[in-house]
Amino acid sequence: MSAAVGSYVVDTRTGKVGVVTGSEGPYLRLRPVGGGRQWDCVPEAVRIATASERLSAATAYVNARSRGEVG
């Protein structure tokens, strides 16, 4: 799958929602919603995130921030 930079996708190997930040060789570079450590994922293992998945990831980030768990 080819996902554009800025797309919200799900890494089907882990179930994590990430934002595509670019590519490195054969891999897509993904960053968690709200920031954090990037990870690599093969394009075949991603799918576009649903609106519900995007909202859930954003809500989880806001809740973690309010608890002081992230910057």
CHARMM internal coordinates of N, CA and C (Angstrom, degrees):
IC EDIT
DIST 1 N 1 CA 1.4475
DIST 1 CA 1 C 1.5239
ANGL 1 N 1 CA 1 C 109.03
DIST 1 C 2 N 1.2931
ANGL 1 CA 1 C 2 N 115.94
DIHE 1 N 1 CA 1 C 2 N 139.60
DIST 2 N 2 CA 1.4489
ANGL 1 C 2 N 2 CA 120.77
DIHE 1 CA 1 C 2 N 2 CA 176.38
DIST 2 CA 2 C 1.5173
ANGL 2 N 2 CA 2 C 108.78
DIHE 1 C 2 N 2 CA 2 C -105.51
DIST 2 C 3 N 1.3162
ANGL 2 CA 2 C 3 N 116.49
DIHE 2 N 2 CA 2 C 3 N 117.18
DIST 3 N 3 CA 1.4638
ANGL 2 C 3 N 3 CA 121.39
DIHE 2 CA 2 C 3 N 3 CA -179.28
DIST 3 CA 3 C 1.5232
ANGL 3 N 3 CA 3 C 108.58
DIHE 2 C 3 N 3 CA 3 C -115.00
DIST 3 C 4 N 1.3048
ANGL 3 CA 3 C 4 N 116.54
DIHE 3 N 3 CA 3 C 4 N 133.92
DIST 4 N 4 CA 1.4602
ANGL 3 C 4 N 4 CA 121.71
DIHE 3 CA 3 C 4 N 4 CA -178.84
DIST 4 CA 4 C 1.5261
ANGL 4 N 4 CA 4 C 110.95
DIHE 3 C 4 N 4 CA 4 C -73.75
DIST 4 C 5 N 1.3244
ANGL 4 CA 4 C 5 N 115.66
DIHE 4 N 4 CA 4 C 5 N 151.70
DIST 5 N 5 CA 1.4567
ANGL 4 C 5 N 5 CA 120.99
DIHE 4 CA 4 C 5 N 5 CA 175.11
DIST 5 CA 5 C 1.5351
ANGL 5 N 5 CA 5 C 107.89
DIHE 4 C 5 N 5 CA 5 C -56.55
DIST 5 C 6 N 1.3304
ANGL 5 CA 5 C 6 N 115.58
DIHE 5 N 5 CA 5 C 6 N 133.38
DIST 6 N 6 CA 1.4600
ANGL 5 C 6 N 6 CA 121.67
DIHE 5 CA 5 C 6 N 6 CA -178.58
DIST 6 CA 6 C 1.5163
ANGL 6 N 6 CA 6 C 113.55
DIHE 5 C 6 N 6 CA 6 C 95.62
DIST 6 C 7 N 1.3451
ANGL 6 CA 6 C 7 N 117.38
DIHE 6 N 6 CA 6 C 7 N -9.35
DIST 7 N 7 CA 1.4600
ANGL 6 C 7 N 7 CA 120.77
DIHE 6 CA 6 C 7 N 7 CA 178.86
DIST 7 CA 7 C 1.5236
ANGL 7 N 7 CA 7 C 110.49
DIHE 6 C 7 N 7 CA 7 C -72.83
DIST 7 C 8 N 1.3153
ANGL 7 CA 7 C 8 N 115.71
DIHE 7 N 7 CA 7 C 8 N 144.31
DIST 8 N 8 CA 1.4578
ANGL 7 C 8 N 8 CA 121.48
DIHE 7 CA 7 C 8 N 8 CA 172.73
DIST 8 CA 8 C 1.5184
ANGL 8 N 8 CA 8 C 107.32
DIHE 7 C 8 N 8 CA 8 C -91.08
DIST 8 C 9 N 1.3312
ANGL 8 CA 8 C 9 N 115.54
DIHE 8 N 8 CA 8 C 9 N 125.27
DIST 9 N 9 CA 1.4507
ANGL 8 C 9 N 9 CA 120.58
DIHE 8 CA 8 C 9 N 9 CA -177.76
DIST 9 CA 9 C 1.5269
ANGL 9 N 9 CA 9 C 109.72
DIHE 8 C 9 N 9 CA 9 C -132.63
DIST 9 C 10 N 1.3353
ANGL 9 CA 9 C 10 N 115.20
DIHE 9 N 9 CA 9 C 10 N 164.71
DIST 10 N 10 CA 1.4525
ANGL 9 C 10 N 10 CA 121.82
DIHE 9 CA 9 C 10 N 10 CA 174.32
DIST 10 CA 10 C 1.5222
ANGL 10 N 10 CA 10 C 107.75
DIHE 9 C 10 N 10 CA 10 C -112.28
DIST 10 C 11 N 1.3273
ANGL 10 CA 10 C 11 N 116.04
DIHE 10 N 10 CA 10 C 11 N 128.23
DIST 11 N 11 CA 1.4560
ANGL 10 C 11 N 11 CA 121.76
DIHE 10 CA 10 C 11 N 11 CA 172.59
DIST 11 CA 11 C 1.5262
ANGL 11 N 11 CA 11 C 105.21
DIHE 10 C 11 N 11 CA 11 C -79.06
DIST 11 C 12 N 1.3173
ANGL 11 CA 11 C 12 N 117.35
DIHE 11 N 11 CA 11 C 12 N 107.10
DIST 12 N 12 CA 1.4587
ANGL 11 C 12 N 12 CA 121.13
DIHE 11 CA 11 C 12 N 12 CA -173.63
DIST 12 CA 12 C 1.5302
ANGL 12 N 12 CA 12 C 112.49
DIHE 11 C 12 N 12 CA 12 C -69.35
DIST 12 C 13 N 1.3181
ANGL 12 CA 12 C 13 N 117.36
DIHE 12 N 12 CA 12 C 13 N -14.22
DIST 13 N 13 CA 1.4718
ANGL 12 C 13 N 13 CA 119.85
DIHE 12 CA 12 C 13 N 13 CA 176.91
DIST 13 CA 13 C 1.5216
ANGL 13 N 13 CA 13 C 110.97
DIHE 12 C 13 N 13 CA 13 C -73.92
DIST 13 C 14 N 1.3493
ANGL 13 CA 13 C 14 N 116.56
DIHE 13 N 13 CA 13 C 14 N -32.70
DIST 14 N 14 CA 1.4676
ANGL 13 C 14 N 14 CA 120.83
DIHE 13 CA 13 C 14 N 14 CA -174.41
DIST 14 CA 14 C 1.5247
ANGL 14 N 14 CA 14 C 113.19
DIHE 13 C 14 N 14 CA 14 C -118.84
DIST 14 C 15 N 1.3372
ANGL 14 CA 14 C 15 N 116.95
DIHE 14 N 14 CA 14 C 15 N -19.84
DIST 15 N 15 CA 1.4576
ANGL 14 C 15 N 15 CA 120.86
DIHE 14 CA 14 C 15 N 15 CA -175.81
DIST 15 CA 15 C 1.5151
ANGL 15 N 15 CA 15 C 113.32
DIHE 14 C 15 N 15 CA 15 C 84.17
DIST 15 C 16 N 1.3387
ANGL 15 CA 15 C 16 N 117.01
DIHE 15 N 15 CA 15 C 16 N 1.78
DIST 16 N 16 CA 1.4656
ANGL 15 C 16 N 16 CA 120.56
DIHE 15 CA 15 C 16 N 16 CA -179.27
DIST 16 CA 16 C 1.5219
ANGL 16 N 16 CA 16 C 111.22
DIHE 15 C 16 N 16 CA 16 C -77.53
DIST 16 C 17 N 1.3464
ANGL 16 CA 16 C 17 N 115.52
DIHE 16 N 16 CA 16 C 17 N 142.02
DIST 17 N 17 CA 1.4575
ANGL 16 C 17 N 17 CA 122.10
DIHE 16 CA 16 C 17 N 17 CA 174.71
DIST 17 CA 17 C 1.5207
ANGL 17 N 17 CA 17 C 107.57
DIHE 16 C 17 N 17 CA 17 C -91.65
DIST 17 C 18 N 1.3195
ANGL 17 CA 17 C 18 N 116.15
DIHE 17 N 17 CA 17 C 18 N 134.38
DIST 18 N 18 CA 1.4523
ANGL 17 C 18 N 18 CA 121.00
DIHE 17 CA 17 C 18 N 18 CA 178.92
DIST 18 CA 18 C 1.5116
ANGL 18 N 18 CA 18 C 110.77
DIHE 17 C 18 N 18 CA 18 C -141.90
DIST 18 C 19 N 1.3259
ANGL 18 CA 18 C 19 N 114.20
DIHE 18 N 18 CA 18 C 19 N 165.69
DIST 19 N 19 CA 1.4566
ANGL 18 C 19 N 19 CA 122.08
DIHE 18 CA 18 C 19 N 19 CA 176.68
DIST 19 CA 19 C 1.5257
ANGL 19 N 19 CA 19 C 107.10
DIHE 18 C 19 N 19 CA 19 C -106.72
DIST 19 C 20 N 1.3098
ANGL 19 CA 19 C 20 N 116.86
DIHE 19 N 19 CA 19 C 20 N 130.42
DIST 20 N 20 CA 1.4636
ANGL 19 C 20 N 20 CA 121.03
DIHE 19 CA 19 C 20 N 20 CA 178.99
DIST 20 CA 20 C 1.5267
ANGL 20 N 20 CA 20 C 108.55
DIHE 19 C 20 N 20 CA 20 C -70.17
DIST 20 C 21 N 1.3425
ANGL 20 CA 20 C 21 N 116.00
DIHE 20 N 20 CA 20 C 21 N 123.87
DIST 21 N 21 CA 1.4603
ANGL 20 C 21 N 21 CA 120.55
DIHE 20 CA 20 C 21 N 21 CA 179.21
DIST 21 CA 21 C 1.5275
ANGL 21 N 21 CA 21 C 112.47
DIHE 20 C 21 N 21 CA 21 C -108.95
DIST 21 C 22 N 1.3201
ANGL 21 CA 21 C 22 N 116.98
DIHE 21 N 21 CA 21 C 22 N -7.43
DIST 22 N 22 CA 1.4573
ANGL 21 C 22 N 22 CA 120.42
DIHE 21 CA 21 C 22 N 22 CA 179.57
DIST 22 CA 22 C 1.5091
ANGL 22 N 22 CA 22 C 109.84
DIHE 21 C 22 N 22 CA 22 C 153.99
DIST 22 C 23 N 1.3270
ANGL 22 CA 22 C 23 N 114.61
DIHE 22 N 22 CA 22 C 23 N -162.31
DIST 23 N 23 CA 1.4585
ANGL 22 C 23 N 23 CA 119.69
DIHE 22 CA 22 C 23 N 23 CA 177.97
DIST 23 CA 23 C 1.5150
ANGL 23 N 23 CA 23 C 109.25
DIHE 22 C 23 N 23 CA 23 C -138.31
DIST 23 C 24 N 1.3119
ANGL 23 CA 23 C 24 N 114.51
DIHE 23 N 23 CA 23 C 24 N 154.31
DIST 24 N 24 CA 1.4580
ANGL 23 C 24 N 24 CA 122.36
DIHE 23 CA 23 C 24 N 24 CA 179.65
DIST 24 CA 24 C 1.5202
ANGL 24 N 24 CA 24 C 105.97
DIHE 23 C 24 N 24 CA 24 C -137.37
DIST 24 C 25 N 1.3168
ANGL 24 CA 24 C 25 N 117.01
DIHE 24 N 24 CA 24 C 25 N 105.07
DIST 25 N 25 CA 1.4605
ANGL 24 C 25 N 25 CA 119.95
DIHE 24 CA 24 C 25 N 25 CA -175.66
DIST 25 CA 25 C 1.5244
ANGL 25 N 25 CA 25 C 109.39
DIHE 24 C 25 N 25 CA 25 C 61.67
DIST 25 C 26 N 1.3240
ANGL 25 CA 25 C 26 N 117.39
DIHE 25 N 25 CA 25 C 26 N -129.34
DIST 26 N 26 CA 1.4632
ANGL 25 C 26 N 26 CA 119.92
DIHE 25 CA 25 C 26 N 26 CA -178.50
DIST 26 CA 26 C 1.5333
ANGL 26 N 26 CA 26 C 113.21
DIHE 25 C 26 N 26 CA 26 C -84.73
DIST 26 C 27 N 1.3210
ANGL 26 CA 26 C 27 N 118.51
DIHE 26 N 26 CA 26 C 27 N 1.09
DIST 27 N 27 CA 1.4636
ANGL 26 C 27 N 27 CA 122.25
DIHE 26 CA 26 C 27 N 27 CA -173.76
DIST 27 CA 27 C 1.5247
ANGL 27 N 27 CA 27 C 113.11
DIHE 26 C 27 N 27 CA 27 C -105.04
DIST 27 C 28 N 1.3211
ANGL 27 CA 27 C 28 N 115.72
DIHE 27 N 27 CA 27 C 28 N 151.07
DIST 28 N 28 CA 1.4624
ANGL 27 C 28 N 28 CA 121.69
DIHE 27 CA 27 C 28 N 28 CA 168.50
DIST 28 CA 28 C 1.5173
ANGL 28 N 28 CA 28 C 107.42
DIHE 27 C 28 N 28 CA 28 C -89.51
DIST 28 C 29 N 1.3369
ANGL 28 CA 28 C 29 N 116.84
DIHE 28 N 28 CA 28 C 29 N 143.00
DIST 29 N 29 CA 1.4585
ANGL 28 C 29 N 29 CA 121.60
DIHE 28 CA 28 C 29 N 29 CA 175.17
DIST 29 CA 29 C 1.5283
ANGL 29 N 29 CA 29 C 106.42
DIHE 28 C 29 N 29 CA 29 C -98.18
DIST 29 C 30 N 1.3396
ANGL 29 CA 29 C 30 N 116.56
DIHE 29 N 29 CA 29 C 30 N 124.60
DIST 30 N 30 CA 1.4513
ANGL 29 C 30 N 30 CA 122.19
DIHE 29 CA 29 C 30 N 30 CA -179.39
DIST 30 CA 30 C 1.5224
ANGL 30 N 30 CA 30 C 109.71
DIHE 29 C 30 N 30 CA 30 C -118.45
DIST 30 C 31 N 1.3316
ANGL 30 CA 30 C 31 N 115.77
DIHE 30 N 30 CA 30 C 31 N 146.00
DIST 31 N 31 CA 1.4637
ANGL 30 C 31 N 31 CA 121.96
DIHE 30 CA 30 C 31 N 31 CA 176.51
DIST 31 CA 31 C 1.5212
ANGL 31 N 31 CA 31 C 107.47
DIHE 30 C 31 N 31 CA 31 C -126.81
DIST 31 C 32 N 1.3343
ANGL 31 CA 31 C 32 N 117.34
DIHE 31 N 31 CA 31 C 32 N 138.62
DIST 32 N 32 CA 1.4642
ANGL 31 C 32 N 32 CA 119.37
DIHE 31 CA 31 C 32 N 32 CA 178.42
DIST 32 CA 32 C 1.5297
ANGL 32 N 32 CA 32 C 111.49
DIHE 31 C 32 N 32 CA 32 C -58.80
DIST 32 C 33 N 1.3124
ANGL 32 CA 32 C 33 N 115.88
DIHE 32 N 32 CA 32 C 33 N 152.48
DIST 33 N 33 CA 1.4669
ANGL 32 C 33 N 33 CA 120.99
DIHE 32 CA 32 C 33 N 33 CA 175.72
DIST 33 CA 33 C 1.5282
ANGL 33 N 33 CA 33 C 107.43
DIHE 32 C 33 N 33 CA 33 C -60.22
DIST 33 C 34 N 1.3251
ANGL 33 CA 33 C 34 N 117.47
DIHE 33 N 33 CA 33 C 34 N 130.72
DIST 34 N 34 CA 1.4566
ANGL 33 C 34 N 34 CA 121.54
DIHE 33 CA 33 C 34 N 34 CA -178.83
DIST 34 CA 34 C 1.5194
ANGL 34 N 34 CA 34 C 113.43
DIHE 33 C 34 N 34 CA 34 C 90.24
DIST 34 C 35 N 1.3300
ANGL 34 CA 34 C 35 N 117.46
DIHE 34 N 34 CA 34 C 35 N -5.05
DIST 35 N 35 CA 1.4571
ANGL 34 C 35 N 35 CA 120.82
DIHE 34 CA 34 C 35 N 35 CA 179.27
DIST 35 CA 35 C 1.5151
ANGL 35 N 35 CA 35 C 111.84
DIHE 34 C 35 N 35 CA 35 C 103.52
DIST 35 C 36 N 1.2946
ANGL 35 CA 35 C 36 N 115.09
DIHE 35 N 35 CA 35 C 36 N 175.43
DIST 36 N 36 CA 1.4599
ANGL 35 C 36 N 36 CA 120.61
DIHE 35 CA 35 C 36 N 36 CA -178.54
DIST 36 CA 36 C 1.5045
ANGL 36 N 36 CA 36 C 111.00
DIHE 35 C 36 N 36 CA 36 C 129.11
DIST 36 C 37 N 1.3018
ANGL 36 CA 36 C 37 N 115.00
DIHE 36 N 36 CA 36 C 37 N -168.84
DIST 37 N 37 CA 1.4624
ANGL 36 C 37 N 37 CA 121.39
DIHE 36 CA 36 C 37 N 37 CA -175.98
DIST 37 CA 37 C 1.5309
ANGL 37 N 37 CA 37 C 111.10
DIHE 36 C 37 N 37 CA 37 C -73.83
DIST 37 C 38 N 1.3113
ANGL 37 CA 37 C 38 N 115.77
DIHE 37 N 37 CA 37 C 38 N 128.07
DIST 38 N 38 CA 1.4632
ANGL 37 C 38 N 38 CA 121.62
DIHE 37 CA 37 C 38 N 38 CA 178.15
DIST 38 CA 38 C 1.5182
ANGL 38 N 38 CA 38 C 110.75
DIHE 37 C 38 N 38 CA 38 C -72.57
DIST 38 C 39 N 1.3211
ANGL 38 CA 38 C 39 N 114.66
DIHE 38 N 38 CA 38 C 39 N 158.03
DIST 39 N 39 CA 1.4573
ANGL 38 C 39 N 39 CA 119.82
DIHE 38 CA 38 C 39 N 39 CA 172.86
DIST 39 CA 39 C 1.5207
ANGL 39 N 39 CA 39 C 108.93
DIHE 38 C 39 N 39 CA 39 C -141.43
DIST 39 C 40 N 1.3236
ANGL 39 CA 39 C 40 N 115.25
DIHE 39 N 39 CA 39 C 40 N 160.74
DIST 40 N 40 CA 1.4604
ANGL 39 C 40 N 40 CA 122.31
DIHE 39 CA 39 C 40 N 40 CA 179.47
DIST 40 CA 40 C 1.5187
ANGL 40 N 40 CA 40 C 109.58
DIHE 39 C 40 N 40 CA 40 C -98.05
DIST 40 C 41 N 1.3221
ANGL 40 CA 40 C 41 N 115.38
DIHE 40 N 40 CA 40 C 41 N 147.35
DIST 41 N 41 CA 1.4534
ANGL 40 C 41 N 41 CA 120.83
DIHE 40 CA 40 C 41 N 41 CA 179.05
DIST 41 CA 41 C 1.5265
ANGL 41 N 41 CA 41 C 108.58
DIHE 40 C 41 N 41 CA 41 C -148.09
DIST 41 C 42 N 1.3192
ANGL 41 CA 41 C 42 N 116.15
DIHE 41 N 41 CA 41 C 42 N 138.29
DIST 42 N 42 CA 1.4592
ANGL 41 C 42 N 42 CA 119.12
DIHE 41 CA 41 C 42 N 42 CA 175.78
DIST 42 CA 42 C 1.5284
ANGL 42 N 42 CA 42 C 108.47
DIHE 41 C 42 N 42 CA 42 C -69.75
DIST 42 C 43 N 1.3139
ANGL 42 CA 42 C 43 N 117.70
DIHE 42 N 42 CA 42 C 43 N 140.60
DIST 43 N 43 CA 1.4704
ANGL 42 C 43 N 43 CA 120.26
DIHE 42 CA 42 C 43 N 43 CA -177.71
DIST 43 CA 43 C 1.5218
ANGL 43 N 43 CA 43 C 113.88
DIHE 42 C 43 N 43 CA 43 C -56.46
DIST 43 C 44 N 1.3287
ANGL 43 CA 43 C 44 N 117.26
DIHE 43 N 43 CA 43 C 44 N -29.61
DIST 44 N 44 CA 1.4606
ANGL 43 C 44 N 44 CA 120.39
DIHE 43 CA 43 C 44 N 44 CA -179.48
DIST 44 CA 44 C 1.5288
ANGL 44 N 44 CA 44 C 112.68
DIHE 43 C 44 N 44 CA 44 C -69.29
DIST 44 C 45 N 1.3291
ANGL 44 CA 44 C 45 N 117.46
DIHE 44 N 44 CA 44 C 45 N -15.14
DIST 45 N 45 CA 1.4648
ANGL 44 C 45 N 45 CA 121.66
DIHE 44 CA 44 C 45 N 45 CA -176.67
DIST 45 CA 45 C 1.5263
ANGL 45 N 45 CA 45 C 112.70
DIHE 44 C 45 N 45 CA 45 C -103.56
DIST 45 C 46 N 1.3353
ANGL 45 CA 45 C 46 N 117.43
DIHE 45 N 45 CA 45 C 46 N 17.60
DIST 46 N 46 CA 1.4621
ANGL 45 C 46 N 46 CA 119.26
DIHE 45 CA 45 C 46 N 46 CA 176.83
DIST 46 CA 46 C 1.5248
ANGL 46 N 46 CA 46 C 109.88
DIHE 45 C 46 N 46 CA 46 C -122.75
DIST 46 C 47 N 1.3153
ANGL 46 CA 46 C 47 N 113.45
DIHE 46 N 46 CA 46 C 47 N 153.27
DIST 47 N 47 CA 1.4573
ANGL 46 C 47 N 47 CA 120.92
DIHE 46 CA 46 C 47 N 47 CA 171.71
DIST 47 CA 47 C 1.5205
ANGL 47 N 47 CA 47 C 107.08
DIHE 46 C 47 N 47 CA 47 C -140.64
DIST 47 C 48 N 1.3180
ANGL 47 CA 47 C 48 N 116.49
DIHE 47 N 47 CA 47 C 48 N 156.89
DIST 48 N 48 CA 1.4554
ANGL 47 C 48 N 48 CA 120.92
DIHE 47 CA 47 C 48 N 48 CA 179.13
DIST 48 CA 48 C 1.5230
ANGL 48 N 48 CA 48 C 108.97
DIHE 47 C 48 N 48 CA 48 C -64.93
DIST 48 C 49 N 1.3336
ANGL 48 CA 48 C 49 N 116.52
DIHE 48 N 48 CA 48 C 49 N 134.19
DIST 49 N 49 CA 1.4641
ANGL 48 C 49 N 49 CA 121.87
DIHE 48 CA 48 C 49 N 49 CA 179.58
DIST 49 CA 49 C 1.5252
ANGL 49 N 49 CA 49 C 110.08
DIHE 48 C 49 N 49 CA 49 C -73.37
DIST 49 C 50 N 1.3140
ANGL 49 CA 49 C 50 N 115.52
DIHE 49 N 49 CA 49 C 50 N 144.05
DIST 50 N 50 CA 1.4655
ANGL 49 C 50 N 50 CA 120.36
DIHE 49 CA 49 C 50 N 50 CA 175.31
DIST 50 CA 50 C 1.5271
ANGL 50 N 50 CA 50 C 108.77
DIHE 49 C 50 N 50 CA 50 C -75.87
DIST 50 C 51 N 1.3138
ANGL 50 CA 50 C 51 N 115.99
DIHE 50 N 50 CA 50 C 51 N 165.89
DIST 51 N 51 CA 1.4760
ANGL 50 C 51 N 51 CA 120.63
DIHE 50 CA 50 C 51 N 51 CA 177.02
DIST 51 CA 51 C 1.5264
ANGL 51 N 51 CA 51 C 109.84
DIHE 50 C 51 N 51 CA 51 C -59.62
DIST 51 C 52 N 1.3130
ANGL 51 CA 51 C 52 N 117.15
DIHE 51 N 51 CA 51 C 52 N -39.36
DIST 52 N 52 CA 1.4625
ANGL 51 C 52 N 52 CA 121.60
DIHE 51 CA 51 C 52 N 52 CA 179.55
DIST 52 CA 52 C 1.5300
ANGL 52 N 52 CA 52 C 111.04
DIHE 51 C 52 N 52 CA 52 C -63.93
DIST 52 C 53 N 1.3213
ANGL 52 CA 52 C 53 N 117.40
DIHE 52 N 52 CA 52 C 53 N -41.86
DIST 53 N 53 CA 1.4678
ANGL 52 C 53 N 53 CA 121.26
DIHE 52 CA 52 C 53 N 53 CA 179.21
DIST 53 CA 53 C 1.5209
ANGL 53 N 53 CA 53 C 110.75
DIHE 52 C 53 N 53 CA 53 C -66.61
DIST 53 C 54 N 1.3199
ANGL 53 CA 53 C 54 N 117.19
DIHE 53 N 53 CA 53 C 54 N -39.01
DIST 54 N 54 CA 1.4703
ANGL 53 C 54 N 54 CA 120.50
DIHE 53 CA 53 C 54 N 54 CA 177.57
DIST 54 CA 54 C 1.5194
ANGL 54 N 54 CA 54 C 110.70
DIHE 53 C 54 N 54 CA 54 C -63.55
DIST 54 C 55 N 1.3250
ANGL 54 CA 54 C 55 N 116.16
DIHE 54 N 54 CA 54 C 55 N -44.85
DIST 55 N 55 CA 1.4656
ANGL 54 C 55 N 55 CA 121.01
DIHE 54 CA 54 C 55 N 55 CA -179.51
DIST 55 CA 55 C 1.5281
ANGL 55 N 55 CA 55 C 110.60
DIHE 54 C 55 N 55 CA 55 C -64.48
DIST 55 C 56 N 1.3062
ANGL 55 CA 55 C 56 N 117.10
DIHE 55 N 55 CA 55 C 56 N -42.37
DIST 56 N 56 CA 1.4608
ANGL 55 C 56 N 56 CA 121.18
DIHE 55 CA 55 C 56 N 56 CA 179.42
DIST 56 CA 56 C 1.5267
ANGL 56 N 56 CA 56 C 111.36
DIHE 55 C 56 N 56 CA 56 C -62.08
DIST 56 C 57 N 1.3315
ANGL 56 CA 56 C 57 N 117.44
DIHE 56 N 56 CA 56 C 57 N -43.34
DIST 57 N 57 CA 1.4646
ANGL 56 C 57 N 57 CA 121.43
DIHE 56 CA 56 C 57 N 57 CA 179.35
DIST 57 CA 57 C 1.5253
ANGL 57 N 57 CA 57 C 110.84
DIHE 56 C 57 N 57 CA 57 C -65.45
DIST 57 C 58 N 1.3229
ANGL 57 CA 57 C 58 N 116.93
DIHE 57 N 57 CA 57 C 58 N -41.61
DIST 58 N 58 CA 1.4672
ANGL 57 C 58 N 58 CA 120.72
DIHE 57 CA 57 C 58 N 58 CA 179.53
DIST 58 CA 58 C 1.5299
ANGL 58 N 58 CA 58 C 110.53
DIHE 57 C 58 N 58 CA 58 C -66.16
DIST 58 C 59 N 1.3217
ANGL 58 CA 58 C 59 N 117.09
DIHE 58 N 58 CA 58 C 59 N -41.00
DIST 59 N 59 CA 1.4673
ANGL 58 C 59 N 59 CA 121.06
DIHE 58 CA 58 C 59 N 59 CA 178.82
DIST 59 CA 59 C 1.5216
ANGL 59 N 59 CA 59 C 111.04
DIHE 58 C 59 N 59 CA 59 C -64.82
DIST 59 C 60 N 1.3182
ANGL 59 CA 59 C 60 N 117.45
DIHE 59 N 59 CA 59 C 60 N -41.73
DIST 60 N 60 CA 1.4633
ANGL 59 C 60 N 60 CA 121.23
DIHE 59 CA 59 C 60 N 60 CA 177.91
DIST 60 CA 60 C 1.5232
ANGL 60 N 60 CA 60 C 110.62
DIHE 59 C 60 N 60 CA 60 C -60.86
DIST 60 C 61 N 1.3240
ANGL 60 CA 60 C 61 N 117.18
DIHE 60 N 60 CA 60 C 61 N -40.48
DIST 61 N 61 CA 1.4643
ANGL 60 C 61 N 61 CA 120.73
DIHE 60 CA 60 C 61 N 61 CA 178.69
DIST 61 CA 61 C 1.5260
ANGL 61 N 61 CA 61 C 111.11
DIHE 60 C 61 N 61 CA 61 C -65.40
DIST 61 C 62 N 1.3243
ANGL 61 CA 61 C 62 N 117.38
DIHE 61 N 61 CA 61 C 62 N -46.52
DIST 62 N 62 CA 1.4705
ANGL 61 C 62 N 62 CA 120.90
DIHE 61 CA 61 C 62 N 62 CA -179.54
DIST 62 CA 62 C 1.5245
ANGL 62 N 62 CA 62 C 110.53
DIHE 61 C 62 N 62 CA 62 C -61.72
DIST 62 C 63 N 1.3319
ANGL 62 CA 62 C 63 N 117.02
DIHE 62 N 62 CA 62 C 63 N -41.39
DIST 63 N 63 CA 1.4699
ANGL 62 C 63 N 63 CA 120.34
DIHE 62 CA 62 C 63 N 63 CA 178.31
DIST 63 CA 63 C 1.5146
ANGL 63 N 63 CA 63 C 111.35
DIHE 62 C 63 N 63 CA 63 C -63.92
DIST 63 C 64 N 1.3294
ANGL 63 CA 63 C 64 N 117.61
DIHE 63 N 63 CA 63 C 64 N -43.15
DIST 64 N 64 CA 1.4645
ANGL 63 C 64 N 64 CA 121.11
DIHE 63 CA 63 C 64 N 64 CA 178.74
DIST 64 CA 64 C 1.5237
ANGL 64 N 64 CA 64 C 110.68
DIHE 63 C 64 N 64 CA 64 C -63.68
DIST 64 C 65 N 1.3200
ANGL 64 CA 64 C 65 N 117.05
DIHE 64 N 64 CA 64 C 65 N -39.64
DIST 65 N 65 CA 1.4685
ANGL 64 C 65 N 65 CA 121.11
DIHE 64 CA 64 C 65 N 65 CA 178.35
DIST 65 CA 65 C 1.5152
ANGL 65 N 65 CA 65 C 111.00
DIHE 64 C 65 N 65 CA 65 C -63.87
DIST 65 C 66 N 1.3464
ANGL 65 CA 65 C 66 N 116.78
DIHE 65 N 65 CA 65 C 66 N -40.75
DIST 66 N 66 CA 1.4724
ANGL 65 C 66 N 66 CA 119.74
DIHE 65 CA 65 C 66 N 66 CA -179.06
DIST 66 CA 66 C 1.5226
ANGL 66 N 66 CA 66 C 111.37
DIHE 65 C 66 N 66 CA 66 C -67.76
DIST 66 C 67 N 1.3355
ANGL 66 CA 66 C 67 N 117.29
DIHE 66 N 66 CA 66 C 67 N -25.86
DIST 67 N 67 CA 1.4661
ANGL 66 C 67 N 67 CA 121.36
DIHE 66 CA 66 C 67 N 67 CA 176.75
DIST 67 CA 67 C 1.5383
ANGL 67 N 67 CA 67 C 111.83
DIHE 66 C 67 N 67 CA 67 C -86.00
DIST 67 C 68 N 1.3341
ANGL 67 CA 67 C 68 N 117.10
DIHE 67 N 67 CA 67 C 68 N -2.97
DIST 68 N 68 CA 1.4526
ANGL 67 C 68 N 68 CA 121.39
DIHE 67 CA 67 C 68 N 68 CA 179.98
DIST 68 CA 68 C 1.5079
ANGL 68 N 68 CA 68 C 114.28
DIHE 67 C 68 N 68 CA 68 C 79.80
DIST 68 C 69 N 1.3296
ANGL 68 CA 68 C 69 N 117.10
DIHE 68 N 68 CA 68 C 69 N 17.65
DIST 69 N 69 CA 1.4595
ANGL 68 C 69 N 69 CA 120.57
DIHE 68 CA 68 C 69 N 69 CA -178.53
DIST 69 CA 69 C 1.5177
ANGL 69 N 69 CA 69 C 113.09
DIHE 68 C 69 N 69 CA 69 C -82.99
DIST 69 C 70 N 1.3200
ANGL 69 CA 69 C 70 N 117.81
DIHE 69 N 69 CA 69 C 70 N -21.86
DIST 70 N 70 CA 1.4663
ANGL 69 C 70 N 70 CA 122.75
DIHE 69 CA 69 C 70 N 70 CA 177.29
DIST 70 CA 70 C 1.5173
ANGL 70 N 70 CA 70 C 108.85
DIHE 69 C 70 N 70 CA 70 C -133.41
DIST 70 C 71 N 1.3300
ANGL 70 CA 70 C 71 N 114.69
DIHE 70 N 70 CA 70 C 71 N 160.02
DIST 71 N 71 CA 1.4642
ANGL 70 C 71 N 71 CA 120.07
DIHE 70 CA 70 C 71 N 71 CA -177.15
DIST 71 CA 71 C 1.4667
ANGL 71 N 71 CA 71 C 116.51
DIHE 70 C 71 N 71 CA 71 C -82.26
END
COOR INIT
IC SEED 1 N 1 CA 1 C
IC BUILD
